């Protein structure tokens, strides 16, 4: 059982890693081209329109998807009931967003937001059609099929966005690109998914799923509100252009997050759920994952921070230089996104979504203290205040782990500092180096080489488990690639 779980998890992780890397490469190319064709203001408007879609997204499935992943057995009636509930909620939320578009435009004093928000309201029904199927793929640890779907839909939607931006559609090129991707993705999911809904509905049979799901959904909603609080506050207090600069810096930081963590995150919950009845195995698995993610987080975030200016100028041109200091601040603290996501997963895998919800409420209350900072002290002080709130909030995640898994806070701090200290040492070395007058390509090559060499050497000397696990993961990915290549050639 242990070997089967490890094998299936590693296979799923390799496919998820492939899906994410290909997807990020595609998004990276498309985003770079669009950033050169468009302006920060366009991305600021998109960010505001996306806020309200993201805030209500969690209510499309009320957490049923994760409840289905967490539950060992689910019958046909339960699945169909969940699907029709999803569709009803998607329709209601879409209508609500469409008719609230005028209010959104008035609140932000941006009339152009009204038609953009109304267009984005279509996404609820589109995504509602595929939410459950995505959860079923994830439950089976099938990341190969979603990879194929995302590959096709992503390249088509990217092409749509580039063509429309080139022909002068402005911000609408971003909107239509998003919508076309979701439409194509949904069609392909229905084609590939073996499960199809039937006209079965029994609300009583989903009561158990609801008890887990609504708490998880509320937790995700609270998380979404505060994740998008940045966009709302900056959009209200500053210009669309400033918001666009922040949006681009944040998207680059999310790219770092993806490289450091997302290939693992997609398989954590279903994998942990399979061993939810064995606390010792869960704790041991959590520690191994923390070692890997701490190592990769500080590896990729360090590379991003030291090369921030060169990356932004090369990719997006000098009109985006205002994003550099924002990106560097966010990049230094990428761990506030990766680590809490890991800490919460074991708690959810044993069905303790209620306890997690309480912690999320406490954590998000801390974020509210950052709002006056934005009003009185400006953008950069606000960003630093939100980071401080996130670091304090991690303590409450650790309290839950201590309660349910006897995972000591001191043990976590020792593990964390094992990777954080080398990160800080190498960052100091990099910033003390004299400024070099080379072109940006050469600067990236030199700085990255020095950083990787120093970071790896310190981890090798310290004999960190994260480095060993990271190298093992690279070997697995290499072997998986070679096996697939052989199959294609034969």
Secondary structure by P-SEA (a helix, b strand, c coil): caaaaaaaaaaaaaaaaaaaaaaaaaaaaaaaaaaaaccaaaaaaaaaaaaaaaaaccccccaaaaaaaacccccaaaaaaaaaaaaaaaaaaaaaaaaaaaaaaaaaccccaaaaaaaacaaaaaaaacaaaaaaaaaaccaaaaaaaaaaaaaaaaaaaaaaaaaccaaaaaaaaaaaaaaaaaaaaaaacccccccccccccaaaaaaaaaaaaaaaaaaaaaaaaaaaaaaaaccaaaaaaaaaaaaaaaaaaaaacaaaaaaaaaaaaaacccaaaaaaaaaaaaaaaaaaaaaaaaaaaaaaaaaaaaccccccccaaaaaaaaaaccccccaaaaaaaaaaaacaaaaaaaaaaaaaaaaaaaccccccccaaaaaaaaaaaaaaaaaaaaaaaaacccccaaaaaaaaaacaaaaaaaaaaaaacccccccaaaaaaaaaaaaaaaaaaaaaaaccaaaaaaaaaaaaaaaaaaaaaaaaac
